Amino acid sequence: MKKLVQLPVWSDNYVYVLENDDVTGGAVVVVDPCEAAPVLAWLEHAGRALDAVLCTHHHPDHVGGNLELHERTGCTVVGPERDRDRIPGLTRGVDVGAVFDVGGLGFRVLDVAAHTRGHIAFAFDERIDVVVRHGHAGLASVVAHLAQRPALFVGDSLFGAGCGRLFEGSAEDLHRSLSTLAAEDDDALVCCAHEYTAANLAFAVSVAPHIAAVVARRDGLQQEMGKARSSVPSILGVEKQTNPFLLALHQQIGPQTGDVVARIFDLRRQKDSFRA
């Protein structure tokens, strides 16, 4: 069995724990640990050992726990080779397009550089049997409709109804990043690292009030969050129908003529200054 557990950390971050019981003794992989303590507490409670940490990009709220986790557990720390000098404790650099295995779990490395110049995402193509959401103000809850899906660990490249700010990338980078993610399986879980969905949907409705799916997602968000009080992981197919950046990518909002790259970049600039 493969199980995905969400750990709420800081004010709006999420760390993901992927368990694999299909190998002898089980295996555990953690994605984007901003600090070590919550992960170590989970490992102790679960009676598990940590096999690997996966890092999508260098920001402290994604790699802050690397060194302590490596020192305390001896785990492998996997991250973008092209950003090696900014990933603390990196023991295994991976290149875009690589396929690798840790703890009996296979991942593909996707190029989503835009939020930062070294940003990558990890695609996990096997079906996850159990998904547990756990928001900052909620209770850990198994979410049945998220089960039996592959997963995309996207860091800050894509959010529920949004995408990451362009700190280091260009408009062309953002277009390329979104296109890369949009080409993945519609069934895939979008395992982003922050709970931004409510604010993102407010913006989405402001730019796409005519799209029923966007309004319905905004109106149904509290029900979707449930007892967990978490809206992520979401599902890529839902993002394609309601995320304004993916809608713009496919020319479903904004001018139907002109440069798609410019349209997405303009939308990103609008979001940067948006206040609900």
N, C-alpha and C positions, 0 to 999 in steps of 0.2 A: 504494500500500500504506500502511496505517496500523499503526503499531507502538507498543506501550506498554512502557516500560522502567521498572523499579523501581530507585531508588537508595537503598541503606541509609545512613542518617545518624544521628549521635549514638548513643544506646544502643538505641533501639527505634523511632525515627522512619523513615518512608519519604517520599521525594519521588518524584513520578511525572513521567515525561517522555513526552509524546505526540508522535510524529513523523507527519508527513503528507507522503508522497511523491507525492500526487496533484496537487500544485501545482508550478509551475515553480520549480526550485531547492530544493524541499522547504520544510517549515515545522516549527517546534518550539514546543510549549507545555509549560510546567512548572507543576506544581500543588504548592502549599504548601512552598516552599523555606525550611527553617529556617536555612540558611546558604548562602552563594553558592559557596564553594570547590568542593564536589563537583559542582555543576551546571556551573561554568566548566570544570572538568577534563573532564567528560563532553563538553561542547560542543567543546573543543579536540581531544579524541581522535576524536570523530565527524566533525570538520570541518564543524560546523553553526553556524548563527546562531540566536539566540533571538528568537522573535517576541513571546511573551507569558508572563507569570506570572499564574496564577489563585490567588486566596487565599480560603479558605473562612471563616476567622475570624481574629481579631486576636492570638491567643496567639503569643508569640515563636518557639515551635518550629514555626510555620507561616508566619511572615512575616519572620523574622530576616534572610533573604537579599535581601529586596526591593530595598532601596536600592542595594546594591552591584551587583546584577544589572542594575538600570535604568541606573545610571551607566556600567557597563562595556559594555553591549550596546545601550542605547536601547530596550529592550523595553517594551511596554505592560504595565502592572500593573493587573489587573482584580480587583475585590473588591466587597463589599457597600456600596452607597451609604449605607445607613442606619448604617453603622459607619465612615464615611470617616475620622473623626478618630482612629481607632485602627489604621488600615491604613497602614503606612509606604510612602511612594512611590506611593500610589494615583494612577493617571492616568485610569482609566475605572471609575466606579462603576456598578454594575448593580443593578436592583431585582428583587425577587421577582416571578417570572412573566415576566421578560424573556427574549428569545431573541436571541443575539448570535453573531457570527462573528469568529474570530481565526485567522490563518494558514490560511484555507480550512476551518476546523473549526467546526462549529456546536454551541452549547451552550444548554441551558435552565437557568434559575436557580430552584432549589427553596428553599422556606422550611423550614429545619430548626432554627430558633432554639430552644434549650433548654440545651445545653452552655454557650453564650454567647447573649446577647440579639441579636447580629447575625449568627449563624451561617447560612451558606447552603451549598447543595451544587450541583454542576454536573453536569447530565445530558447525556451524549453519546450520541446515538441511532444513530449509524452503527456498523457492525460493525468491530471491531478485528481485523486479520489476524494479528498476532503479539503475544504477551504474554510478557515476560521477567520472571520473579521473581528477586530477588537479596537474600537475607537477610543479616543481619549476620555470620553465621558460615558462610555458604554460598557457592556459586558461581553466577554468572549463568546461568540456565537457561530455555530456551524451554519453556513449558507448553502442550502441545497442546490439552488439554480446556478451556482458558480462551479459546481463539481463536474468532473469528467471533461475538463478543458485543458489545452496547453496554456502556456504562460509567457508573457513578455515582461521582463524586469527592466523597466524603462527609465528608472531614476527620475530626472527632472525634464526629460525630453517631451513627455506627453503627460497630461493630467486628465482627471475627470472633467470633460468639457473645456479643456484648455491645453496650453503648452508652456514650456519654460521660457523665461525671458532670454533675450539675446545678450549675454554678457560678453562673449568673445566671438560669436559667429556672425555671419552675414545673412542677408535675405536669402541668398542662394543656398546657404547652408541649411536654413530653416526649411526651405522648400524640399531640399534633398532628404532631410531627416524625417519630415512628415511623410514623404513619398515612400521611404523605406519602411516605416511602420505600417502605413496603409496597405502595403503589399502582403502583409502577414495574414494568417488565418483569422477570419472574422470571429471565430469561436474563442480566440485567445483571451485570456485574462490580461488586463492592462494593470500591472502591478507598479503603480507610481508611488513616489516617496512622500507625498504630502496630501493632507485633507484640505483641498482647495475647491471642491466641487460646487458648493453652494455659491460662492462668489463668482466662480466661472460661469455658472448657469445664469446668474443675474446679467452678466455681460452678454452671454449667448442670446438670451431673450431680447436684449436691447438691439442687437444687430440682426436677429432672425426671428422677429415676432410672428412672421407668417408661416413658419415651419412648425407644424403641429407637434412633431416628435420632440422638438426642443422645449416647447411650452409644457408638454406632458411630463417630460423628465424633471423640469423645475418643480412642477406641481406635485409630483410623486416622490420627491427626494426624501422626505422624512419617512415615508413608508419604506422606501428602499434601504435606508440606513438602519431601521429596525432597532432592536435592543442593543446591537453592537455600537450604534451611533457612528457608523462608518459607511462611506459610500464607495470605498475602493477595497479590493480590486474592482474595476469595472470590466466591461466586455468590449473588445475592439469593434464588433459590429454595431454596438450601441453608440460608441464614439463616432463612428462614421456617419451615423444618422443625426447626431446632436452636438458634436464638437464643432464650433464655428471654424476652426482652423482646417479641419478635415473637410468640412463642407465647402470652404473656399477653395481648397485644393482640387476638389472635383467640380468646381464652378457651380455649386448649388446655392451660394449666396454671393452677393456683390455683382458687379458688372459681368455680363456674359461674354464680353469681348475685352481684349487687352491682355496685359502680362499677368499671369497667375502668380509669379514670384512677387511682383509689386503688390498685388492684391493681398496676399498673405502677410507681407511685411507691413502694409498699412493697417491691417487688422491687429497685428501685434502691437503697433504703436498706439492704436486706440485703446487696447487693453491696458497698456502701461499707465495710462492716465485716467482710466475709468474709475468712477466712484458710484456705487449703487445708491 
